[in-house]
């Protein structure tokens, strides 16, 4: 089935590309989630009209992404983890952990923008891409290192989060109000570098 992509989709195509995908993938995922339109004559015309209208907005978003990219370029995240005697990690460093570490630095990024193909399972320094915009993909330096006895608590990242949750729950209980528990066969380009937002 041929569809027009309304957003950039990694390993599939960019906004405006016409790609051929399996009918079930289009009907059950791409179209319901407004990530694509069926490539009919009417939709092609509609898409071109929307693309032209959104070009200026894309440029504005690119500008905002470039400003954020400058902040990210200066970021060096150090994530301490517990390891075995053979330096094997207990667990792994995921995109969610990286997102939380960025949030702790005052930088709010959606987890889906952190381009980590698979969790980090070893010590070392890693350059992790952050896809803020199709033309703006800065990298952040993520250093995964062994915890030391001198570090407070000497715990891994997840244990630190659990400890913080326990601390908040204890404070709430003391106050008398416990917190509730809370596959691409063909690609054609309709219009280059056009960004499309969902139709209301």
C-alpha positions in Angstrom: 0.0 0.0 0.0 1.3 3.4 -0.9 1.2 6.1 1.7 2.4 9.7 2.2 4.5 10.2 5.3 3.3 13.1 7.5 6.3 12.9 9.8 9.9 11.7 9.6 10.0 8.0 10.5 13.3 6.5 11.1 14.2 3.6 8.6 11.0 4.4 6.6 11.4 7.9 5.2 11.0 11.7 5.7 8.0 13.9 5.7 6.5 14.1 2.2 7.9 10.8 1.0 5.6 8.3 -0.7 6.5 4.8 0.5 5.1 1.4 -0.1 4.3 -0.5 3.1 2.3 -3.5 4.2 -1.4 -2.8 4.3 -1.8 -3.9 7.9 1.0 -1.6 9.0 -0.6 1.4 7.2 -4.2 0.6 8.4 -3.4 -0.3 11.9 -0.5 2.0 12.8 0.6 4.7 10.4 -2.9 6.1 9.4 -4.6 5.9 12.8 -1.7 7.6 14.5 -1.7 10.4 11.8 1.8 9.5 10.7 0.7 8.9 7.1 -2.0 9.4 4.6 -3.1 7.0 1.9 -1.5 8.1 -1.4 -4.7 9.0 -3.2 -4.9 11.8 -5.8 -7.0 13.9 -3.4 -4.6 13.3 -0.4 -1.6 14.2 -2.6 -3.2 17.6 -3.3 -4.2 18.1 0.3 -0.7 17.2 1.5 1.0 19.7 -0.9 -1.3 22.5 0.3 -0.6 21.7 4.0 3.1 21.3 3.4 3.4 24.8 1.9 1.4 26.3 4.7 3.7 24.6 7.3 7.1 25.5 5.8 7.5 28.7 7.8 6.6 26.8 11.0 9.2 24.2 10.3 11.8 27.0 10.0 10.8 28.4 13.3 11.0 25.0 14.9 14.4 24.5 13.4 15.6 27.8 15.0 14.3 26.6 18.5 16.0 23.3 17.9 19.4 25.0 17.1 19.2 27.0 20.4 18.6 23.8 22.4 21.3 22.0 20.4 23.8 24.6 21.7 22.9 23.8 25.3 23.1 20.1 24.6 26.6 20.4 23.1 27.9 21.6 26.5 26.3 18.7 28.4 28.3 15.8 29.8 26.2 13.4 31.7 27.9 11.1 34.2 25.8 8.1 35.1 27.2 6.0 38.0 26.2 2.3 37.9 27.0 -0.7 40.0 29.1 -3.4 38.2 30.4 -6.8 38.9 34.1 -7.6 39.6 34.4 -8.2 35.8 33.0 -4.7 35.1 29.6 -6.1 33.9 26.7 -3.7 34.6 23.9 -4.8 36.8 21.1 -3.7 34.4 21.7 -1.1 31.7 21.4 2.6 30.9 18.3 3.3 28.8 17.0 6.3 27.0 14.6 7.0 29.9 17.6 7.1 32.3 19.3 9.6 30.0 16.2 11.6 29.7 15.9 11.8 33.5 19.5 12.8 33.8 18.9 15.6 31.3 15.9 16.7 33.3 18.0 16.9 36.4 20.2 19.3 34.4 17.2 21.5 33.6 16.8 20.2 30.0 13.5 18.7 29.1 13.7 16.3 26.1 11.1 13.8 25.0 12.5 10.2 25.4 11.6 9.4 21.7 14.1 12.1 20.6 17.0 10.3 22.2 18.4 8.1 19.5 19.7 5.1 21.5 19.3 2.0 19.3 19.9 -0.3 22.3 20.5 0.2 26.0 24.1 0.8 27.1 25.5 -2.3 28.9 29.1 -1.4 29.5 31.3 1.2 31.1 32.7 4.0 28.9 31.9 7.2 27.1 29.3 7.3 24.5 28.1 10.0 22.0 24.3 9.8 21.9 22.4 11.6 19.1 19.3 13.6 20.0 16.9 14.2 17.1 15.5 17.6 17.8 14.6 18.3 14.1 15.4 16.6 10.8 18.3 19.0 10.2 19.3 19.4 13.9 20.8 16.3 15.5 23.3 17.2 18.2 25.0 14.6 20.3 25.4 14.5 24.0 28.3 12.9 25.9 27.1 10.1 28.2 29.7 8.7 30.6 28.8 5.4 32.3 31.2 4.8 35.2 31.5 2.5 38.2 30.2 3.8 41.5 32.8 4.3 44.2 32.6 3.8 47.9 33.0 7.5 48.3 29.8 8.2 46.4 26.8 8.8 48.6 24.7 5.7 48.9 26.9 3.9 46.3 23.8 2.9 44.3 22.9 2.6 40.7 20.5 5.1 39.0 17.3 3.1 39.5 18.1 2.6 43.2 18.6 6.4 43.5 15.2 7.0 42.0 13.6 4.4 44.4 15.3 6.1 47.3 13.9 9.5 46.3 10.4 8.0 46.0 10.7 6.4 49.5 11.8 9.8 50.9 8.8 11.6 49.4 6.4 8.9 50.7 7.8 9.1 54.2 7.4 12.9 54.2 3.8 12.6 53.0 3.1 10.0 55.8 4.6 12.3 58.4 2.3 15.1 57.3 -0.7 12.7 57.7 -1.5 12.6 54.0 0.0 9.6 52.2 0.6 10.1 48.5 -1.5 7.8 46.3 0.3 5.2 44.2 -0.1 6.7 42.1 9.8 -2.5 5.4 10.1 0.1 2.5 9.9 -1.0 -1.2 9.6 2.4 -2.9 10.3 6.0 -1.9 9.2 9.1 -3.8 9.6 12.7 -2.7 6.5 14.9 -3.0 8.1 18.0 -1.6 11.5 18.4 0.1 12.0 19.8 3.6 8.3 20.3 4.3 7.0 19.6 7.8 3.4 18.7 8.3 1.4 18.9 11.5 -1.7 17.0 12.3 -4.9 18.4 10.8 -7.3 19.4 13.5 
